[in-house]
């Protein structure tokens, strides 16, 4: 297994990770920021107020982007299984 092949596999893996986890993380970040701004402006410091909207937003994001994420992970797994014969050499 050459160094260029390792680099290609690592690049493909990192790209797949970013494409599958990215939408969920961005939504959680945006919702957390909005809730924090609302808490700061209203001076309501309830701890559960930060978690519930994030959980709901992440849940709906996973429901919406779930098929896309599953497709990306399936494609990556198929490519890795296809490259096993090249990696052994």
C-alpha positions in Angstrom: 0.0 0.0 0.0 1.6 3.2 -1.2 1.6 6.5 0.6 -0.5 8.1 -2.1 -3.2 5.4 -1.6 -3.2 6.1 2.2 -3.5 9.8 1.5 -6.5 9.2 -0.8 -8.2 6.9 1.7 -7.7 9.5 4.5 -8.9 12.3 2.3 -12.0 10.3 1.3 -12.7 9.4 4.9 -12.4 13.0 6.2 -14.5 14.3 3.4 -17.2 11.7 4.1 -17.1 12.6 7.8 -17.5 16.3 7.1 -20.3 15.7 4.6 -22.3 13.5 7.0 -21.7 15.2 10.3 -21.6 18.8 9.0 -25.3 19.6 8.6 -26.1 18.3 12.1 -23.3 20.2 13.7 -24.1 23.4 11.8 -27.8 23.2 12.9 -26.8 22.5 16.5 -24.4 25.4 16.5 -26.9 27.9 15.0 -29.7 26.9 17.4 -27.3 27.0 20.4 -26.2 30.5 19.3 -29.7 31.7 18.9 -30.8 30.3 22.3 -27.7 31.9 23.9 -28.5 35.3 22.5 -32.1 35.0 23.6 -31.0 34.0 27.1 -28.6 36.9 27.3 -31.2 39.4 26.2 -33.9 38.2 28.5 -31.6 37.2 31.3 -33.3 33.8 31.7 -30.6 31.4 32.7 -32.6 28.1 32.6 -30.3 25.2 31.8 -32.9 23.0 30.1 -33.7 25.8 27.7 -30.4 25.3 25.9 -30.7 21.5 25.5 -34.3 21.0 24.4 -34.3 23.2 21.3 -30.9 21.7 20.2 -32.2 18.2 20.6 -35.4 18.9 18.6 -33.4 20.7 15.9 -30.8 17.9 15.6 -33.6 15.3 15.5 -35.4 17.0 12.6 -32.1 17.6 10.8 -31.3 13.9 11.0 -34.8 13.0 9.8 -34.4 15.4 6.8 -30.7 14.6 5.9 -30.8 11.0 7.0 -31.1 9.5 3.5 -28.4 11.7 2.2 -26.1 10.7 5.1 -26.8 7.1 4.6 -26.1 7.3 0.9 -22.7 9.0 1.5 -21.8 6.3 4.1 -22.9 3.5 1.8 -20.9 4.9 -1.1 -17.8 5.3 1.1 -18.2 1.7 2.5 -18.6 0.3 -1.1 -15.5 2.2 -2.2 -13.5 0.9 0.7 -14.6 -2.7 0.1 -13.7 -2.3 -3.5 -10.2 -1.0 -2.7 -9.4 -3.9 -0.3 -7.7 -5.9 -3.1 -5.5 -2.9 -4.0 -4.6 -2.3 -0.4 -3.2 -5.8 0.2 -0.5 -5.5 -2.4 
